[in-house]
Amino acid sequence: MQNWLVLFSETVLLLLYLAVAFLVNRYRVEKTAKTFFTLGKYFVSVSLLSSLIFYDKSVFPSVWQNTAYTALFKVMIYLVALFWFYLSSKWFLNKNRSSYAYYSLCIAALLLFGILLSARNFAVPSFIVPGLCLITGCLLLQNGGSEEGRRILRLYVFFAVLFCLFLWIGTGILQYYVGSLDYETIETFLRKGDFPLPPVYGAVILILSSLLFMMAAAPFHLCFVSIIRTTILPVAGFLTLIPPFVYLSCLISLMLGVFSPFENMIRPLLLSFAVFSLIIGAFSANGQKNIRELFAFSSVFNLGFMLFGLISFSNTSVIGAFDFTLIYILSMFGVYTVFLGIKSRGDYLFELEDLSGMAGEKPYLSAALLIFMVSLIGIPPMIGFLGRLSVINNLVLEERWGHMLLLVVALLFMANAYLQIIRVIYFEPQKQKFDRTGKAVYICLFANLLLIFISIFNPGYLLRDAETILNGVFG
Amino acid sequence: MDSPFALLSLIIAMPFLGMLFVLTIRDDDETAGRNAFNVCVFTLIANMIIIWRIFMVLDEDNHNLQLLESFRWLNNPGIDIVLGVDPFSLLLILGAHIAVLIGLSGIRGNVFRQKSLMIFTLLFLSMATGFFVAADIFSFYIFFEAMLLPLFMIIGIFGEVRKQGLISRFFLYNFIGAIVLFSATMIIYHYYGSVTLEKVSSLPLAGGAGFYVWGAICLSFLFRIPIWPFHYWISSINAGIRNPLAFTITALIPLTGLYGFIRFLPHDIPAFMETYIMWGNIIGVVTMLFISLIGFINKDVQYKIFAYVTVYYIMYLLGIFTGDRMVSLNIGFSMFAFLIIVASLEILSSYIFHKEQENETSSRGFLCRARKLSYAYSFLVMAAVGLPLSSMFVNNYLILSKLLSANIKMGMLLIFSLALAGAGLLQELFRLKLENNECRLNKDDDISKAMFAFMLFIMFVLLMSFIKPLWFVVDE
């Protein structure tokens, strides 16, 4: 009996939420855009609590194992999702649109993310990753079916199918040679070295490339950037804020628990992706006139930055990458919260020139955006500095001076892109009137900024427990 | 000596708290601006009183960092924030506070985004104070870079820089400098852990690491000083700023570079650095010559003040390069008066410029009709060119004598540049004093009594600094 209770987190999310939401959508007459958020927040909260209670209990430990490490990432994604769902409900209220599909899809995605985090067998990602691609595709349908939207959907479907095929082929090859998809069995097999290298190495690369596609690492970033630019704001926020934690965790699990014998061979591959992401992210962000697109490239840049620090997969590098990702998500959450507050005549503004002189009429929103961008650049004493410090400290420890130089140059270009926004907001004359910003946006911004300010004075408040758990991964 | 009541943290926190207070002010633009201004002035005065108190508990004869405060900031990597102060750095903090207070007096009546200006000014002051009291490499770096944002915002919003690209380049130039210092800090940390500033200069960094670390440190500080080829950003920005407070704050930036050199430069300069310092001297003197010449030829008073500021900063830099501890102390005493003089000159020049604009007339001969303004302006120009009216007189004399004894040719060129920069200011004074019947400005356009009283107080401070640089310190 106890074992099945362990599944409470997932069953509550999937079976109960989806079922209840379906019933509410079908039979309840007076439902508003907020109805499904209200419903969702209880289910996600309960799920969050149960994943904490059963953090080290598993039903099928060989396939799906919960640990303190997985619980850490689950807590992160549930918390971020809860706050983002709250803000998304304001978007749906403003647009007076049904939020049923959005919340159902997002919670289904959360469920799959949760399972993926605990996966101990390649059979799990082989099913989960296509499921996530399907959900992303469905989320893309939310933007009303414009011609551009359809074009991007087609593009996404093409690449999603391609990389799912890669994943399946890679998994199939491993099954063929190893005879099992269990992580530990595969690691033991790879450690022995008694196998033909090209096909097995190829399989590893195929699996990792599908993971890097899901992470939106350059040069696989095109779909991600297009999606963020065109899709509705709640979907863009969800896809920016939640997946980085999940895929970071998967990458760490795979590299430490499965592919560690291939570490030296994989490192150049990851390094090349990191370099691509860093350069493409920083350079492309500079030419953008749409701030959502600019921040999408910023995400690509930050992914590259994180990968740079991570590729040695040592104790300090993993902690550094986690700290960096946590701080990045905190800042990006703030940026997306500000996006929800920038409206004119009911429309959300995303073109850079529309934000001209915003600081005059929206001083608090502008100041918040300024703080988040400064944090993303990593200027002290903002919390982003800690992220930059964590990654660069690791490079220094490993005496990777060339990499450090590359990071710094890319950082300068990225800083220039953020300066472009600051200039428009603060130094240019105002061109249009802005709508009143809702209290929800200010509440979330206040909470976010409070967390940032507390972390400036005492970074351990935010990072200490997470670092302790991550240290546990290394024994 | 340990700090009583965490005084050093308090002088960093005070402007920051003032900034948070200003942030909460909500009213119409004019009232909010006035309230913000009052909060800013109050914060500055309160902080100056605390600084004054710190002078009392400081041992003037001890040139090591005193009143040390330390706390653990980050566990992974282990970073401690260490604060400490000596008479030299405290004098610079006080000088910066007085300069900003003078700058504030020049913008009292402004209504354009006054609240924003106060917020960024207080933030800048908090970070600048942190920079001068930082006692270890990480604290130093953190405050060194943290000053950038408020500075960028002040210049961007209030600098009236027409080409927006210039502002970005200004930020990027400084950001590069900060990043270079960050890399040097990380390398020092990697080899020696979190070391205090006093130990940095004696670190046994040799070979490639030493070459890179010292090169990076020097480069990062040079980025803040308008010396060729790093002069571009500051000359293109500074010379155009019409807001006296923004100008004063921007003029403080080279000070951070100089202070960095004083704190980091090894007492026994490594052999490979001597060549660089020689080149630094040559480039410094050439830059001084060119800028003073341009300042002399240029008709814009703003450029003349900028040229004056640049020439003096480079002279201080060359003084620091001598590596003499006494010269460093002379520089501290001289800079205290220098900062006050520059800020005062700037607000008076800005006042004259605005009167010119308001009345659509030339200001030539204005000082013949505005007696109060004439007294103040003449006094400041005389003090600026080196007459015995402030601590600049004796201390500059000592710095120059040291430089002359080190290299007579360089010293002569340096004196020529200083004379040219001073002549530029005298030229402007002469223009303002020359009788001109076409000038429509009259005694009604003179500065107010309150302003004159404030100027008298400034003159008193300068005169007292001539008699004894630390005249305001009462020994316990």
Interface residues (C-beta under 8 A of the other chain):
Chain A: T316 I319 A359 G360 P363 A367 L370 V374 I379 P380 P381 F385 L386 L389 S390 I392 N393 V396 L397 M404 V408 L411 L412 A415 N416 L419 Q420 I422 R423 Y426 F427 E428 P459 G460 L463 R464 E467
Chain B: L23 W73 L74 N75 N76 P77 R113 S116 Y141 I142 F143 E145 A146 L148 L149 F152 M153 G156 I157 Q164 I167 S168 F171 L172 F175 I176 A178 I179 F182 S183 M186 I187 Y189 H190
